Structure formats: C-alpha cells, structure tokens
Amino acid sequence: MSSPAGTARPRLPGRRWRAALAPLLIAHALAYPVALLSALACMPLAIISRRRALLDARPGDPTHPIISDVARDLSLTAVEAAQVQLVLEVVLGAALVALVLVHLAALPWAAAETRASTGVREAARGRRVFVYCFALIVAGMLLLGAASWVWLFVAPATSAAD
C-alpha cells in the first residue's frame, strides 16, 4: 500500500535503520568504480608532481613490503620499484578520498530514510542530493583525468636539469 505524495510513510521501529542500509549499500557499491576512476585520473598528476623524486629515485627507496613483493614478481629493478611506490602513494590517496566522498554523499539520503516521519518528498530530496553529489564527483574525476592525461602527453618535455 503506497501513501499519497507528501504524506508520512508508516514504518515499524526496527525498520528505521534497515531503511538507511539501502542508500549506504548503493553508495558503497558505486564508490569502487569512482575510486578506480580517480586513481586513473590522478596517475599523470602523480607523475608530474613527483617528477623530480621519480628521476632521483634510488634502489633503497621502496619501503612497503607489498611493493617489494610485487617488484620481485614482476622482475622490476629496485629503482623501478621505488618509482612505482612514489606514484602509488598519490594514486591510492586519491582513491581513498573518492571512496570517502561517495560515502559522505549518501548520508543525507540515508538520514532522510531513517526518520520515521519522513515523507515521500523528503526521501526523494535526499536521493536527489546523493545523485547530484555523485554526478558532480564523477564529472570532476572525468574532467581531472582527461585534463591530466592530455597534459602529460601534450605538454612539452622539460630538460632533466629542472
């Protein structure tokens, strides 16, 4: 039985928190592709921003054991492993920020769903806030990625003496 638009939906007390799970699970499922998108978008920025450190990398620089294991499996030199770690630090940070932003964007929707007196319009408003925030995050990552990859391949190479 559906209620007319703008009226309160009847809910059982135990169902309040279950109602919040759906928006949070949807956001959680959508956060991973966005994190991948942000990681791909930030790779050129990591290369450009850490250019000097990448050129000056030394064999003893990789400190994380996962990087050392992957470098051994892929037969990377110690310098290449150090360079991979320098890029991954920025890329993983960007992915983590994207994960958090998408989850935070779902909070207004989840909050609107948990309130027992929430009307259909307020729940729809919370969902709209999530959709707009999610679209803004994805569009921002797409623009950032396109600009940074174009910049990486089109910008003139500077001398190694920088």
C-alpha positions, 0 to 999 in steps of 0.5 A: 500500500503506497501513501499519497505524495507528501504524506508520512510513510508508516514504518515499524521501529526496527525498520528505521535503520534497515531503511538507511542500509539501502542508500549506504549499500548503493553508495558503497557499491558505486564508490569502487568504480569512482575510486578506480576512476580517480586513481586513473585520473590522478596517475599523470598528476602523480607523475608530474608532481613527483617528477623530480623524486621519480628521476632521483629515485634510488634502489633503497627507496621502496619501503612497503613490503607489498611493493617489494613483493610485487617488484620481485614478481614482476622482475622490476629493478629496485629503482623501478620499484621505488618509482612505482611506490612514489606514484602509488602513494598519490594514486591510492590517496586519491582513491581513498578520498573518492571512496570517502566522498561517495560515502559522505554523499549518501548520508543525507539520503540515508538520514532522510530514510531513517526518520520515521516521519519522513515523507515521500518528498523528503526521501526523494530530496535526499536521493536527489542530493546523493545523485547530484553529489555523485554526478558532480564527483564523477564529472570532476574525476572525468574532467581531472583525468582527461585534463591530466592525461592530455597534459602529460602527453601534450605538454612539452618535455622539460630538460632533466636539469629542472 
